[in-house]
Amino acid sequence: MTRRTRIQQNNNNIFQVEMLLNNYVDEDIQSMLLPLNMLHFIRLCPKFIIRDNFITPNSSKFNSVFFIATIVWLFALFYDIHTEFWEELVNFNITDSVSFSVFFSSGLIVNLSLSVFRTRDYVSFVLKFQNVHRFLNNESDFKVFTFINWFIVILFVIIYGGFVIILILITDTLTIQLFCAFVLLSFDADIIYIIRFMKLLKDKFNLWNEQALQVRNMRDGNKEEYCQKLYQAYIDIMECYRLIKTFSRLVVSKKQASLPVSLESFLVNYFIAKTSCYCSISSTSRNYYPQ
């Protein structure tokens, strides 16, 4: 990639800043990406950074923050599940507890690895898709797609945020489990991210087919140049599909596809047990200390 180097003077220190000239992101692409990227920022796992209309991979500072956040969440998860209070009050299957810990710990580690080691691939995906979008663009359909992105993200936040609020109201306490619940359930954000990108590529490929069928009606003088653009767009679409496959290989697999139902049931039972314990303790306290 072509690079431009800019020298900045700040407190008598010289900083060398590199900016990729071909990393400019159009405003409509940024608008489409914004709601999807918000899902990753909620979990401190963004896949790339867009600043001043330029897209760049995550910096080492950001990666350090992601790493620390992952360690904190892992510690919180294991502490909550294996705490002495939990073991004494809830008669829970140790196998389920270990499976729960291992699965979601793996999910946190996968998210970290995608944000750190695949960040350049995400940048490449956005830029290649933008090349296709500049050539094949149905403006009205793209605006509808962006609106649906916002609708899905808002609905997602309302559902999971409401779930956490209900748990707070039921247990009448704010515990570490509730924070873990939001983070663990938000793993679905990765699935939403991939599905929306797949839908986007499908729409572009359908538009490509429509344009390819119209070539026969073009004048001979314009056919060759237009066919070259169509061919390049086809290559970029296929490369985007390949990158999506790379992203989803760890997140979406046959093994993981069979786990969410049982694990979500486990998570519900987990909080039901917690709620039952709290209600039992409250009832016992009222019996021992009547008003």
Secondary structure as the mmCIF struct_conf table of DSSP 4:
data_model
#
loop_
_struct_conf.conf_type_id
_struct_conf.id
_struct_conf.beg_label_comp_id
_struct_conf.beg_label_asym_id
_struct_conf.beg_label_seq_id
_struct_conf.end_label_comp_id
_struct_conf.end_label_asym_id
_struct_conf.end_label_seq_id
STRN STRN1 ARG A 3 ASN A 10
TURN_TY1_P TURN_TY1_P1 ASN A 11 ASN A 12
STRN STRN2 ASN A 13 LEU A 20
HELX_RH_3T_P HELX_RH_3T_P1 LEU A 21 ASN A 23
STRN STRN3 TYR A 24 TYR A 24
HELX_RH_AL_P HELX_RH_AL_P1 GLU A 27 ILE A 42
TURN_TY1_P TURN_TY1_P2 ARG A 43 LEU A 44
BEND BEND1 LYS A 47 LYS A 47
STRN STRN4 ILE A 49 ARG A 51
TURN_TY1_P TURN_TY1_P3 ASP A 52 ASN A 53
STRN STRN5 PHE A 54 THR A 56
HELX_LH_PP_P HELX_LH_PP_P1 PRO A 57 SER A 59
HELX_RH_AL_P HELX_RH_AL_P2 SER A 60 HIS A 82
HELX_RH_AL_P HELX_RH_AL_P3 GLU A 84 LEU A 89
HELX_RH_AL_P HELX_RH_AL_P4 ILE A 94 PHE A 117
BEND BEND2 ARG A 118 ARG A 118
HELX_RH_AL_P HELX_RH_AL_P5 THR A 119 PHE A 135
BEND BEND3 LEU A 136 LEU A 136
HELX_RH_AL_P HELX_RH_AL_P6 GLU A 139 THR A 171
TURN_TY1_P TURN_TY1_P4 ASP A 172 ASP A 172
BEND BEND4 THR A 173 THR A 173
HELX_RH_AL_P HELX_RH_AL_P7 ILE A 176 LEU A 185
TURN_TY1_P TURN_TY1_P5 SER A 186 PHE A 187
HELX_RH_AL_P HELX_RH_AL_P8 ASP A 188 LEU A 213
TURN_TY1_P TURN_TY1_P6 GLN A 214 GLN A 214
HELX_RH_3T_P HELX_RH_3T_P2 VAL A 215 ASN A 217
BEND BEND5 MET A 218 MET A 218
HELX_RH_AL_P HELX_RH_AL_P9 ASP A 220 VAL A 251
BEND BEND6 VAL A 252 VAL A 252
HELX_RH_AL_P HELX_RH_AL_P10 LYS A 254 ALA A 257
TURN_TY1_P TURN_TY1_P7 SER A 258 SER A 258
BEND BEND7 LEU A 259 LEU A 259
HELX_RH_AL_P HELX_RH_AL_P11 PRO A 260 TYR A 288
BEND BEND8 TYR A 289 TYR A 289
#
